[in-house]
Amino acid sequence: MTVLERGGKVVEEYRDLFLAEAHEYLQDMTRCLLEMEKNSSNDQLTEMFRAAHSLKGMAGTMGYEYITRLTHEMESLLDQLRHGTASIDTGFVNILFEAVDLVQLLVDNLDNQEDFSREVAIVQKKMQEWKAGGEGNVAKEQGREARVEDKAAGGRWINWKDLVNDFEAEMLKEARARGDNIYHIHISLRRGSLLKSVRSYMVIKAVEKQGEIIKTVPSLQALEEENFDRDFSLLLVGRVDTGALKQSVESIAEIENVNIFPVDIESGAEAQVQTPLEDSGAQSPPGFEKSLSPADKDEETPKKAPEASPKAGAPSLTARSSEKTVRVETAKLDSLVNLVGELIINRTRVVELGKMVDNELLENALEQMERITTELQNAVMTLRMVPIKQVFDRFPRMVRDLCLERNKEVELFISGEDTELDRTIVNQVGDPLVHLLRNAVDHGLEGKEERISSGKNPVGKIVLEAHHEGSHVVVSVEDDGRGMDPQVLKARALEKKLISAEEAENMSYDEALQLIFRSGFSTSQAITDISGRGVGMDVVRTAIEALNGTVEVKSTPGKGSKFILRFPLTLAIIRTLMVESGKEIYAIPIEAVRENLFVEPQEIKTIQQGKVITLREEVLPLYSLQESLGMGKYLEQDVYPVVVIQAGEKKAGFIVDELLGQQEVVIKSLGSLISDIKGIAGATVLGDGRVTLILDVASLLDDGRVNFGKKSINH
């Protein structure tokens, strides 16, 4: 299928599909390279080769020449690895990573008119130079393929045992062990056929839908460069419907003949091709009976080898190849979410109107509508949820490169990568985590000599973890480095004139740790390309708060530091507690509400000029919501309604005028002009059309931003 117009304009639909799949293949390639560097594995090599090959085919079809060239060279390097003419070391991996990075750059800049020919030429040359060391062995391998090509071209028999290398032989053994069958597929093109490379590519793509191609004769490179006459062969592994496969390949234009042979690798010293499944007139070599499997020997005169039948309980080809997912444009998904949000708003309005009418039938209908819309809302919210894995996958490579640059040895442990989070949050949470991980590697973790002298493992440890906590997702970054000394932090802040001497003296342990989030603060003595400018942690906090999240830091000198990030599951629709304060209605996210209670005036105590209450032997700060938001002084009452809210380890009670009950609300942005107001997370529209502010619990609980008895939030 051609997706390019004659002028080179790519059809938008196919371009978007290419982008989505290209990013997935690049992530797979990065992961495989990291695993291969630690522990060489046939499975990882095969997956890496398959990803590079698939990306090359897609790029070639779309007309992206540079991406096609780079992935082709990557394939060649990996092919050397498969044939044993190259070995995995840091240099080999670095070159492939450089190629992956450049492909990523090209993918990200498809619409950019910038010329990347120089960068492509440099990386391509590096790979070619690296490959040159194994060219002698490659030529030998290609010669061996050429010697058997005539047998393949004649449609007769091939001794695959002589052809495959140790790596491929092992793959065949593993395939047989898991119950897969092995087939030799011989294809003949029509004489005078044009675009032979395109035809061979289409054949390979059709065959790959039925199984895994282990080998091609001639090589993939020869097929792509049309370095063959009109015959080529494939070695296929899988549970194959041979009839459907033959029909699928024959449907491709310019295909003259297709023969499929089962291959026996279990008997004798030489694994040979058995009788062809289709009557092609091919003759078996002398002594063919000796190569038959024991099962075949039970048949006296087999005219046709039976088609391989899947094992009992194995999934059928139809079930295995059927589509279980559908790609949807994010714009369409966002539109659906917005429509559901408007539906929720109007549902609330209809329910309020229904309360004015005493009608049992109407009441039952409204209850059913509320139940259905709630289910619809939950289903739509689920569609927005994506695993945080797509963010976490970036970091092993980043940590590896930082370690090489800083000459440190670090192990990165990742857990909870399947934890799901709202797509909007996932897209923005990556940058704060990058800052935290870079800081951990750069000056959170000690050098090897310092760790040894401290009695630590010379290899540093960083743990990146994600998990659900109520209606929040908690992401933590922990290291076993030198930790942070509060006295050092205060001294550094005094040196940079970020605090006064009096503030430093009265500062608690936790308050001292919060200094790292001050703009311009840094403990690094020298500025590097990684850290030291004093803007990273400030950016982290700002980015997290923009997502209605919180960040908490814990540290023990000599033992390490831990940063805890909390994010709401979604930024679209939430359940809230509606309260009235100062004749205004506010919405408090229900996940932050711990309990509601009524407090009498005599139960309120004063400690260090602040109001507190005792709740089950726990002393809680007590604030007035009205005064905290700068809406005037609260009115004295016989009994005060109090909402106890919590974010992280911080907890406090807030006096309100009245508790109105729970309600689902749709979060609306306040706009760029007033979006940075501390204490306010957004707004929503009530059923009666009134606009209500949604409170930012984290800001309200931050002792530096809200103080009891003051009429405005203290910035």
C-alpha positions as CSV (number, residue, x, y, z in Angstrom):
1,M,0.0,0.0,0.0
2,T,1.4,3.3,-1.0
3,V,0.9,6.2,1.5
4,L,3.0,8.7,-0.4
5,E,1.7,11.0,-3.0
6,R,3.9,11.7,-6.0
7,G,5.0,15.0,-4.4
8,G,6.1,13.3,-1.2
9,K,3.2,14.5,1.0
10,V,2.4,11.8,3.6
11,V,-1.2,11.0,4.2
12,E,-1.9,12.2,7.7
13,E,-3.6,9.1,8.9
14,Y,-0.7,6.9,8.1
15,R,1.8,9.4,9.5
16,D,0.1,9.4,12.9
17,L,0.1,5.6,12.9
18,F,3.8,5.6,12.0
19,L,4.6,8.0,14.9
20,A,2.8,5.9,17.4
21,E,4.4,2.6,16.4
22,A,7.9,4.2,15.9
23,H,7.9,5.4,19.5
24,E,7.0,1.9,20.7
25,Y,9.7,0.3,18.6
26,L,12.3,2.8,19.9
27,Q,11.4,2.1,23.5
28,D,11.7,-1.6,22.9
29,M,15.1,-1.1,21.3
30,T,16.4,1.0,24.2
31,R,15.1,-1.6,26.7
32,C,16.7,-4.5,24.8
33,L,20.1,-2.7,24.5
34,L,20.2,-2.1,28.2
35,E,19.4,-5.7,29.0
36,M,21.8,-7.0,26.4
37,E,24.6,-4.9,27.9
38,K,24.0,-6.5,31.3
39,N,23.3,-10.0,30.2
40,S,23.5,-11.1,26.6
41,S,20.3,-12.9,25.6
42,N,19.1,-14.5,22.4
43,D,15.6,-13.3,23.2
44,Q,16.6,-9.7,23.6
45,L,18.8,-9.8,20.4
46,T,15.9,-11.3,18.5
47,E,13.5,-8.7,19.8
48,M,15.9,-5.9,19.0
49,F,16.5,-7.1,15.5
50,R,12.8,-7.5,14.9
51,A,12.1,-3.9,16.2
52,A,14.8,-2.5,13.9
53,H,13.6,-4.5,10.9
54,S,9.9,-3.4,11.5
55,L,10.8,0.2,11.9
56,K,12.9,0.1,8.8
57,G,10.1,-1.4,6.8
58,M,7.6,1.2,8.0
59,A,10.0,4.1,7.3
60,G,10.8,2.7,3.9
61,T,7.1,2.5,3.1
62,M,6.5,6.1,4.3
63,G,9.5,7.4,2.3
64,Y,11.6,8.5,5.4
65,E,15.0,7.9,3.8
66,Y,17.2,8.8,6.7
67,I,15.3,6.6,9.2
68,T,15.5,3.7,6.7
69,R,19.2,4.1,6.2
70,L,20.0,4.2,9.9
71,T,17.8,1.2,10.9
72,H,19.3,-0.7,8.0
73,E,22.8,-0.1,9.4
74,M,21.6,-1.1,12.8
75,E,20.2,-4.3,11.4
76,S,23.6,-5.1,9.8
77,L,25.3,-4.6,13.1
78,L,22.8,-6.8,14.9
79,D,23.1,-9.4,12.2
80,Q,26.9,-9.6,12.9
81,L,26.0,-10.2,16.5
82,R,23.6,-13.0,15.5
83,H,26.4,-14.6,13.3
84,G,29.0,-14.3,16.0
85,T,31.2,-11.8,14.1
86,A,30.7,-9.1,16.7
87,S,30.5,-9.1,20.5
88,I,28.5,-6.9,22.9
89,D,30.6,-4.4,24.8
90,T,30.1,-0.8,25.9
91,G,31.4,0.6,22.6
92,F,29.0,-1.6,20.6
93,V,26.1,-0.5,22.7
94,N,27.1,3.1,22.6
95,I,27.1,3.2,18.8
96,L,23.6,1.6,18.7
97,F,22.3,4.0,21.3
98,E,23.7,6.9,19.2
99,A,21.7,5.5,16.2
100,V,18.6,5.1,18.3
101,D,18.8,8.6,19.6
102,L,19.2,10.0,16.1
103,V,16.2,8.0,14.9
104,Q,14.3,9.3,17.8
105,L,15.3,12.9,16.8
106,L,14.2,12.2,13.2
107,V,10.9,10.8,14.3
108,D,10.2,13.8,16.6
109,N,11.1,16.2,13.7
110,L,9.1,14.7,10.8
111,D,7.4,18.1,10.2
112,N,10.7,20.0,10.7
113,Q,12.4,21.1,7.5
114,E,15.8,21.0,9.2
115,D,18.5,19.1,7.3
116,F,19.9,16.1,9.4
117,S,22.0,14.7,6.5
118,R,25.3,15.5,8.3
119,E,24.2,13.8,11.6
120,V,22.9,10.8,9.7
121,A,26.1,10.5,7.7
122,I,28.3,10.7,10.9
123,V,26.4,8.0,12.7
124,Q,26.1,5.8,9.6
125,K,29.8,6.0,9.1
126,K,30.5,5.1,12.8
127,M,28.3,1.9,12.4
128,Q,30.0,1.0,9.1
129,E,33.5,1.4,10.6
130,W,32.5,-0.7,13.6
131,K,31.0,-3.3,11.3
132,A,34.2,-3.4,9.2
133,G,36.0,-5.5,11.8
134,G,33.7,-8.4,11.1
135,E,33.3,-8.1,7.4
136,G,35.5,-11.1,6.7
137,N,33.2,-13.4,8.6
138,V,30.2,-11.8,7.1
139,A,31.5,-12.4,3.6
140,K,32.2,-16.0,4.6
141,E,28.6,-16.4,5.8
142,Q,27.2,-14.8,2.6
143,G,29.2,-17.2,0.6
144,R,27.8,-20.1,2.5
145,E,24.3,-18.8,1.8
146,A,25.1,-18.5,-1.9
147,R,26.2,-22.2,-2.1
148,V,22.8,-23.4,-0.9
149,E,20.8,-20.9,-2.9
150,D,20.9,-23.0,-6.0
151,K,19.2,-25.8,-4.2
152,A,16.6,-23.4,-2.8
153,A,16.1,-22.0,-6.3
154,G,15.5,-25.5,-7.7
155,G,12.8,-26.0,-5.2
156,R,14.3,-29.3,-4.0
157,W,16.0,-29.6,-0.7
158,I,18.2,-27.6,1.8
159,N,20.3,-28.9,4.6
160,W,19.5,-26.2,7.0
161,K,21.8,-27.6,9.7
162,D,24.8,-26.5,7.5
163,L,23.3,-23.1,7.0
164,V,22.2,-21.9,10.4
165,N,24.7,-20.6,13.0
166,D,24.8,-21.6,16.6
167,F,22.5,-18.8,17.6
168,E,19.8,-19.6,15.1
169,A,20.2,-23.4,15.8
170,E,19.4,-22.6,19.5
171,M,16.4,-20.6,18.5
172,L,15.1,-23.6,16.4
173,K,15.6,-25.9,19.4
174,E,13.7,-23.6,21.7
175,A,10.9,-23.4,19.1
176,R,10.6,-27.1,19.0
177,A,10.7,-27.3,22.8
178,R,7.7,-25.0,23.1
179,G,5.8,-27.0,20.5
180,D,6.3,-24.8,17.4
181,N,6.8,-26.2,13.9
182,I,9.6,-25.3,11.5
183,Y,9.0,-24.6,7.8
184,H,11.1,-23.9,4.8
185,I,9.2,-21.6,2.4
186,H,10.5,-21.3,-1.2
187,I,9.2,-18.4,-3.3
188,S,9.7,-17.8,-7.0
189,L,9.0,-14.5,-8.7
190,R,7.9,-14.2,-12.3
191,R,10.6,-13.7,-14.9
192,G,11.2,-10.1,-15.6
193,S,9.5,-9.0,-12.4
194,L,10.1,-5.4,-11.4
195,L,10.7,-4.1,-7.9
196,K,11.9,-7.4,-6.6
197,S,12.9,-6.0,-3.2
198,V,9.4,-4.6,-2.7
199,R,7.9,-8.0,-3.6
200,S,10.2,-9.8,-1.2
201,Y,9.4,-7.3,1.6
202,M,5.7,-7.9,1.1
203,V,6.2,-11.6,1.3
204,I,8.2,-11.3,4.5
205,K,5.5,-9.1,6.1
206,A,2.8,-11.6,5.1
207,V,4.8,-14.6,6.5
208,E,5.6,-12.7,9.7
209,K,1.9,-12.6,10.5
210,Q,2.0,-16.4,10.9
211,G,5.2,-16.9,12.8
212,E,8.8,-15.8,13.3
213,I,11.3,-15.8,10.4
214,I,14.6,-17.2,11.6
215,K,16.6,-17.0,8.3
216,T,16.4,-15.8,4.8
217,V,18.3,-17.1,1.8
218,P,19.8,-14.9,0.4
219,S,20.2,-12.5,3.4
220,L,17.9,-9.6,4.1
221,Q,20.4,-7.2,2.8
222,A,20.7,-9.0,-0.5
223,L,16.9,-9.1,-0.8
224,E,16.7,-5.3,-0.1
225,E,19.4,-4.6,-2.6
226,E,17.8,-6.9,-5.2
227,N,21.0,-9.0,-5.2
228,F,19.1,-12.2,-6.3
229,D,17.6,-13.6,-9.4
230,R,14.0,-14.5,-8.7
231,D,14.0,-17.2,-6.1
232,F,14.5,-16.8,-2.3
233,S,13.7,-18.9,0.8
234,L,12.6,-18.3,4.3
235,L,13.0,-20.4,7.5
236,L,9.8,-20.0,9.5
237,V,8.9,-21.0,13.1
238,G,5.4,-21.1,14.4
239,R,2.0,-22.9,14.5
240,V,1.1,-22.3,10.9
241,D,-2.0,-22.7,8.8
242,T,0.0,-23.7,5.7
243,G,-3.0,-23.4,3.4
244,A,-3.8,-19.9,4.5
245,L,-0.1,-18.9,4.4
246,K,0.3,-20.2,0.9
247,Q,-2.9,-18.4,-0.2
248,S,-1.7,-15.2,1.4
249,V,1.7,-15.2,-0.3
250,E,0.3,-16.2,-3.7
251,S,-2.1,-13.2,-3.5
252,I,0.9,-10.8,-3.8
253,A,1.5,-9.6,-7.3
254,E,4.4,-11.0,-9.4
255,I,4.5,-14.3,-7.3
256,E,4.9,-17.3,-9.6
257,N,5.2,-20.2,-7.2
258,V,5.1,-20.9,-3.4
259,N,6.2,-24.2,-1.8
260,I,6.1,-24.9,1.9
261,F,8.2,-27.8,3.4
262,P,8.2,-28.9,7.0
263,V,11.8,-29.2,8.4
264,D,13.0,-31.9,10.7
265,I,15.8,-30.8,13.1
266,E,15.5,-33.7,15.6
267,S,16.9,-36.8,13.8
268,G,20.4,-37.7,12.7
269,A,23.3,-35.4,12.2
270,E,21.8,-33.5,9.3
271,A,18.4,-31.8,9.5
272,Q,16.8,-31.8,6.1
273,V,13.6,-30.8,4.4
274,Q,10.9,-33.4,4.3
275,T,8.4,-34.0,1.5
276,P,6.8,-30.8,0.2
277,L,3.3,-30.1,1.5
278,E,2.3,-29.1,-2.0
279,D,3.0,-31.3,-5.0
280,S,5.6,-29.3,-6.7
281,G,7.5,-32.1,-8.5
282,A,10.4,-31.6,-6.1
283,Q,12.4,-34.7,-5.5
284,S,13.9,-35.7,-2.2
285,P,17.6,-36.4,-1.9
286,P,18.9,-39.9,-1.6
287,G,18.6,-41.4,1.9
288,F,15.8,-39.1,2.7
289,E,14.1,-41.7,4.8
290,K,16.9,-41.6,7.4
291,S,16.1,-38.0,8.2
292,L,12.4,-38.5,9.0
293,S,11.2,-38.1,12.5
294,P,10.1,-41.2,14.4
295,A,6.5,-40.3,14.0
296,D,6.8,-40.2,10.2
297,K,8.5,-43.6,10.2
298,D,5.3,-45.2,11.4
299,E,3.8,-44.5,8.0
300,E,4.9,-46.9,5.4
301,T,4.6,-44.7,2.3
302,P,3.8,-41.2,3.1
303,K,2.5,-39.3,0.1
304,K,2.1,-36.0,1.9
305,A,3.3,-34.8,5.3
306,P,0.4,-33.8,7.5
307,E,-0.1,-30.2,8.3
308,A,1.1,-29.3,11.7
309,S,-1.8,-29.1,14.2
310,P,-1.5,-26.9,17.2
311,K,-1.2,-28.4,20.6
312,A,-4.3,-28.9,22.6
313,G,-5.3,-25.7,24.4
314,A,-3.1,-23.6,22.2
315,P,-4.7,-20.4,20.8
316,S,-5.8,-20.6,17.3
317,L,-4.2,-18.5,14.6
318,T,-7.4,-16.5,14.2
319,A,-7.6,-15.7,17.9
320,R,-3.9,-14.9,18.1
321,S,-3.9,-12.5,15.2
322,S,-7.2,-10.7,15.9
323,E,-7.1,-7.1,16.9
324,K,-7.7,-6.6,20.6
325,T,-7.0,-2.9,20.7
326,V,-8.1,0.1,18.7
327,R,-6.0,3.3,18.3
328,V,-8.0,6.5,18.9
329,E,-6.8,10.0,18.4
330,T,-6.2,11.8,21.7
331,A,-8.2,14.8,20.5
332,K,-11.3,12.5,20.1
333,L,-10.8,11.0,23.5
334,D,-10.5,14.5,25.1
335,S,-13.6,15.6,23.4
336,L,-15.5,12.6,24.8
337,V,-14.2,13.3,28.3
338,N,-15.4,17.0,27.9
339,L,-18.8,15.8,26.8
340,V,-19.1,13.4,29.7
341,G,-18.1,16.3,32.0
342,E,-20.9,18.5,30.7
343,L,-23.3,15.6,31.1
344,I,-22.3,15.3,34.7
345,I,-22.9,19.0,35.3
346,N,-26.3,18.8,33.7
347,R,-27.1,15.6,35.6
348,T,-26.6,17.5,38.8
349,R,-28.8,20.2,37.6
350,V,-31.6,17.8,36.7
351,V,-31.3,16.1,40.0
352,E,-31.7,19.4,41.8
353,L,-34.8,20.2,39.8
354,G,-36.2,16.8,40.5
355,K,-36.1,17.5,44.2
356,M,-38.6,20.3,43.7
357,V,-41.2,17.8,42.3
358,D,-42.7,15.2,44.5
359,N,-43.0,12.4,41.9
360,E,-42.0,8.9,42.6
361,L,-41.6,7.9,39.0
362,L,-39.4,10.9,38.3
363,E,-37.3,10.1,41.3
364,N,-36.8,6.5,40.2
365,A,-35.8,7.7,36.7
366,L,-33.3,10.2,38.1
367,E,-31.8,7.6,40.3
368,Q,-31.3,5.3,37.3
369,M,-29.9,8.1,35.2
370,E,-27.4,9.0,38.0
371,R,-26.3,5.4,38.2
372,I,-25.8,5.1,34.4
373,T,-23.9,8.4,34.1
374,T,-21.7,7.4,37.0
375,E,-20.8,4.1,35.2
376,L,-20.2,6.1,32.0
377,Q,-18.0,8.5,33.8
378,N,-15.9,5.7,35.3
379,A,-15.6,4.0,31.9
380,V,-14.4,7.2,30.2
381,M,-12.0,7.9,33.0
382,T,-10.5,4.4,32.6
383,L,-9.9,5.2,28.9
384,R,-7.7,8.2,30.0
385,M,-5.6,6.0,32.2
386,V,-2.2,4.9,30.9
387,P,0.6,3.0,32.7
388,I,3.4,5.1,34.0
389,K,5.7,2.6,32.4
390,Q,6.0,4.8,29.3
391,V,7.7,7.4,31.5
392,F,9.8,5.0,33.5
393,D,11.2,3.4,30.4
394,R,13.2,6.5,29.7
395,F,15.2,6.4,32.8
396,P,17.4,3.3,32.7
397,R,19.1,4.6,29.6
398,M,19.4,8.1,31.2
399,V,21.0,6.7,34.4
400,R,23.4,4.5,32.4
401,D,24.7,7.5,30.4
402,L,25.0,9.7,33.5
403,C,27.0,6.9,35.3
404,L,29.4,6.7,32.3
405,E,29.8,10.5,32.3
406,R,30.3,10.8,36.1
407,N,32.3,7.5,36.4
408,K,29.9,6.0,38.9
409,E,28.4,2.6,39.3
410,V,24.7,2.7,40.0
411,E,21.9,0.2,39.9
412,L,18.4,1.5,39.1
413,F,15.5,-0.6,40.5
414,I,12.1,0.1,39.1
415,S,8.8,-1.2,40.5
416,G,5.2,-0.4,39.9
417,E,5.6,0.6,36.3
418,D,2.2,-0.8,35.5
419,T,0.5,1.7,37.9
420,E,-2.0,3.7,35.8
421,L,-2.3,7.5,35.9
422,D,-4.3,10.1,33.9
423,R,-2.7,10.6,30.5
424,T,-2.5,14.3,31.0
425,I,-0.4,13.8,34.2
426,V,1.7,11.1,32.7
427,N,2.7,13.4,29.8
428,Q,4.0,16.0,32.3
429,V,5.4,14.0,35.2
430,G,8.6,13.0,33.3
431,D,10.5,16.3,33.6
432,P,10.3,16.4,37.4
433,L,11.5,12.8,37.7
434,V,14.4,13.6,35.3
435,H,15.6,16.3,37.7
436,L,15.3,14.1,40.7
437,L,17.2,11.2,39.1
438,R,19.9,13.4,37.7
439,N,20.5,15.0,41.1
440,A,20.5,11.6,42.7
441,V,23.3,10.4,40.4
442,D,25.3,13.6,40.3
443,H,25.6,14.6,44.0
444,G,23.1,12.4,45.8
445,L,25.3,9.3,45.4
446,E,28.9,9.2,46.4
447,G,31.8,8.1,44.2
448,K,33.1,4.5,44.4
449,E,36.1,5.4,46.7
450,E,33.9,7.5,49.1
451,R,31.3,4.7,49.3
452,I,34.0,2.1,50.1
453,S,35.6,4.3,52.8
454,S,32.1,4.7,54.3
455,G,31.6,1.0,54.4
456,K,29.0,1.0,51.7
457,N,28.5,-1.1,48.6
458,P,30.6,0.5,45.9
459,V,27.6,0.3,43.6
460,G,25.1,3.0,44.4
461,K,21.4,2.2,44.5
462,I,18.4,4.2,43.3
463,V,14.8,2.9,43.7
464,L,12.1,4.4,41.5
465,E,8.7,3.2,42.6
466,A,5.0,4.0,41.9
467,H,1.9,2.7,43.6
468,H,-1.7,3.7,44.2
469,E,-2.7,5.3,47.5
470,G,-6.4,5.9,47.7
471,S,-7.3,8.2,44.8
472,H,-3.7,9.3,44.4
473,V,-0.7,7.9,42.7
474,V,2.5,8.0,44.7
475,V,5.9,8.1,42.9
476,S,9.1,7.9,45.0
477,V,12.7,8.3,44.1
478,E,15.1,7.0,46.8
479,D,18.9,6.7,46.9
480,D,21.4,5.3,49.4
481,G,23.8,8.2,49.0
482,R,25.2,10.7,51.4
483,G,21.9,12.3,52.3
484,M,21.3,15.9,53.3
485,D,22.5,17.6,56.5
486,P,20.1,20.3,57.6
487,Q,23.0,22.4,59.1
488,V,24.8,22.3,55.7
489,L,21.6,23.3,53.9
490,K,21.0,26.3,56.3
491,A,24.6,27.4,55.9
492,R,24.4,27.2,52.2
493,A,21.1,29.2,52.2
494,L,22.7,31.9,54.4
495,E,25.7,32.1,52.1
496,K,23.4,32.7,49.2
497,K,21.3,35.2,51.3
498,L,18.1,33.2,50.8
499,I,17.3,33.3,54.5
500,S,18.3,35.4,57.5
501,A,20.3,34.2,60.5
502,E,17.2,34.4,62.7
503,E,15.2,32.2,60.2
504,A,18.0,29.7,60.2
505,E,18.1,29.5,64.0
506,N,14.4,28.9,64.3
507,M,14.1,26.5,61.4
508,S,13.1,22.9,62.1
509,Y,14.6,19.8,60.5
510,D,11.8,19.5,57.9
511,E,11.8,23.2,57.2
512,A,15.6,23.0,56.5
513,L,15.0,20.2,54.0
514,Q,12.4,22.4,52.2
515,L,15.3,24.9,51.4
516,I,16.3,22.8,48.4
517,F,13.1,23.9,46.7
518,R,14.1,27.6,46.9
519,S,15.0,29.2,43.6
520,G,18.7,29.7,43.4
521,F,19.6,27.2,46.0
522,S,22.2,24.5,45.3
523,T,24.6,22.5,47.4
524,S,26.9,21.9,44.4
525,Q,30.2,23.8,44.6
526,A,30.6,23.8,40.8
527,I,28.2,24.1,38.0
528,T,28.1,21.1,35.7
529,D,25.9,20.2,32.7
530,I,23.9,18.0,35.1
531,S,23.3,20.2,38.2
532,G,24.5,23.1,40.2
533,R,22.5,26.0,38.8
534,G,19.9,26.1,41.6
535,V,16.9,25.8,39.4
536,G,16.2,22.1,39.2
537,M,14.4,21.5,42.4
538,D,12.4,24.7,42.1
539,V,11.3,23.5,38.7
540,V,10.3,20.2,40.2
541,R,8.1,21.7,42.8
542,T,6.4,24.1,40.4
543,A,5.7,21.4,37.9
544,I,4.3,19.0,40.5
545,E,2.0,21.7,42.0
546,A,0.8,22.6,38.5
547,L,-0.6,19.0,38.4
548,N,-2.3,19.5,41.8
549,G,0.4,17.3,43.3
550,T,2.7,17.5,46.3
551,V,6.3,16.7,46.9
552,E,7.8,15.6,50.2
553,V,11.4,15.0,51.0
554,K,13.0,12.8,53.7
555,S,16.7,12.5,54.2
556,T,19.2,11.0,56.7
557,P,22.8,12.1,56.6
558,G,25.1,9.3,55.5
559,K,22.2,7.0,54.5
560,G,20.3,8.6,51.6
561,S,17.4,10.7,50.6
562,K,13.8,10.0,49.4
563,F,11.5,12.2,47.4
564,I,7.8,11.3,47.5
565,L,5.5,12.8,44.8
566,R,1.7,12.5,45.1
567,F,-0.6,13.1,42.1
568,P,-4.3,12.8,41.7
569,L,-5.5,9.9,39.5
570,T,-7.2,12.3,37.2
571,L,-7.5,16.0,36.5
572,A,-10.9,15.7,34.8
573,I,-13.8,14.6,37.1
574,I,-13.4,14.2,40.9
575,R,-15.7,13.6,43.9
576,T,-15.7,16.5,46.4
577,L,-17.0,17.6,49.7
578,M,-19.0,20.8,49.3
579,V,-18.7,23.3,52.1
580,E,-19.9,26.8,52.7
581,S,-17.6,29.4,54.2
582,G,-18.1,33.2,54.3
583,K,-21.3,32.9,52.2
584,E,-19.3,31.2,49.4
585,I,-19.4,27.5,48.4
586,Y,-16.1,25.6,48.0
587,A,-15.3,22.1,46.8
588,I,-12.7,20.0,48.7
589,P,-11.4,16.9,47.0
590,I,-12.9,14.0,48.9
591,E,-9.7,11.9,48.9
592,A,-8.1,14.6,51.1
593,V,-10.9,14.6,53.6
594,R,-10.3,12.4,56.6
595,E,-13.3,13.2,58.7
596,N,-15.9,15.8,59.6
597,L,-16.7,16.8,63.2
598,F,-18.2,19.5,65.3
599,V,-16.0,21.4,67.8
600,E,-17.2,23.4,70.7
601,P,-15.4,26.7,71.6
602,Q,-14.0,25.3,74.9
603,E,-12.3,22.5,73.0
604,I,-10.1,24.9,71.0
605,K,-6.7,25.6,72.6
606,T,-3.9,28.1,71.8
607,I,-0.3,26.9,71.5
608,Q,2.4,29.2,70.3
609,Q,-0.2,31.7,69.0
610,G,-1.8,29.1,66.9
611,K,-5.2,27.3,67.5
612,V,-5.2,23.6,68.0
613,I,-7.7,20.8,68.8
614,T,-7.1,17.4,70.3
615,L,-8.5,14.5,68.3
616,R,-8.1,11.0,69.7
617,E,-4.9,12.1,71.6
618,E,-3.5,13.8,68.4
619,V,-2.9,17.5,68.4
620,L,-4.1,19.1,65.1
621,P,-3.6,22.7,63.9
622,L,-7.0,24.5,63.5
623,Y,-7.5,27.1,60.8
624,S,-10.4,29.1,59.6
625,L,-11.1,28.4,55.9
626,Q,-12.6,31.9,55.5
627,E,-9.6,33.7,57.0
628,S,-7.1,31.5,55.2
629,L,-8.6,32.4,51.9
630,G,-8.6,36.1,52.8
631,M,-12.4,36.3,52.9
632,G,-12.7,38.0,56.3
633,K,-12.9,36.8,59.9
634,Y,-15.0,33.8,60.8
635,L,-18.2,34.3,62.9
636,E,-18.3,33.0,66.4
637,Q,-20.7,30.1,66.8
638,D,-21.9,27.7,69.6
639,V,-20.5,24.8,67.6
640,Y,-18.0,24.9,64.8
641,P,-18.2,22.5,61.8
642,V,-14.7,21.3,61.1
643,V,-13.3,19.4,58.1
644,V,-10.1,17.5,58.8
645,I,-8.0,17.3,55.7
646,Q,-4.6,15.6,55.0
647,A,-2.0,15.6,52.2
648,G,1.0,13.4,52.8
649,E,1.9,13.5,56.4
650,K,0.4,16.9,57.0
651,K,-3.0,17.1,58.6
652,A,-5.1,20.0,59.9
653,G,-8.7,21.0,60.7
654,F,-10.5,23.8,58.9
655,I,-13.5,25.7,60.4
656,V,-16.4,26.1,57.9
657,D,-19.9,27.6,58.2
658,E,-21.8,24.5,56.9
659,L,-21.2,21.0,55.5
660,L,-23.3,20.6,52.3
661,G,-22.5,17.0,51.3
662,Q,-20.6,15.1,48.5
663,Q,-20.8,15.9,44.8
664,E,-19.0,14.9,41.6
665,V,-17.6,17.9,39.8
666,V,-15.9,18.6,36.6
667,I,-12.6,20.5,37.0
668,K,-12.3,23.6,34.9
669,S,-9.1,25.6,34.5
670,L,-9.0,29.1,35.8
671,G,-7.1,30.4,32.8
672,S,-3.5,31.6,32.6
673,L,-4.1,34.9,34.3
674,I,-5.3,33.5,37.7
675,S,-4.1,29.9,37.5
676,D,-1.2,30.5,39.9
677,I,-3.3,31.5,42.9
678,K,-2.1,29.4,45.9
679,G,-4.8,27.4,47.6
680,I,-7.0,27.1,44.5
681,A,-6.8,24.1,42.2
682,G,-9.5,25.1,39.7
683,A,-13.2,25.7,39.5
684,T,-16.4,23.9,38.6
685,V,-20.0,24.7,37.6
686,L,-22.8,23.7,40.0
687,G,-26.2,22.4,38.9
688,D,-27.7,25.8,39.4
689,G,-25.1,27.5,37.2
690,R,-23.0,29.0,40.0
691,V,-19.2,28.8,39.7
692,T,-17.5,27.2,42.7
693,L,-13.7,27.1,43.5
694,I,-12.0,23.8,44.1
695,L,-9.4,24.0,46.9
696,D,-5.8,23.0,46.6
697,V,-5.4,21.0,49.9
698,A,-1.6,20.8,49.6
699,S,-1.2,24.6,49.6
700,L,-3.7,25.0,52.4
701,L,-1.6,22.6,54.6
702,D,1.7,24.3,53.7
703,D,2.7,26.2,56.9
704,G,4.6,28.7,54.9
705,R,1.5,29.8,52.9
706,V,-1.4,29.8,55.2
707,N,-1.6,31.1,58.8
708,F,-4.5,31.3,61.1
709,G,-5.9,34.8,61.7
710,K,-4.4,36.3,58.6
711,K,-6.7,37.6,55.9
712,S,-4.8,36.4,52.9
713,I,-2.6,33.6,51.8
714,N,1.0,34.4,52.7
715,H,3.2,33.9,49.7
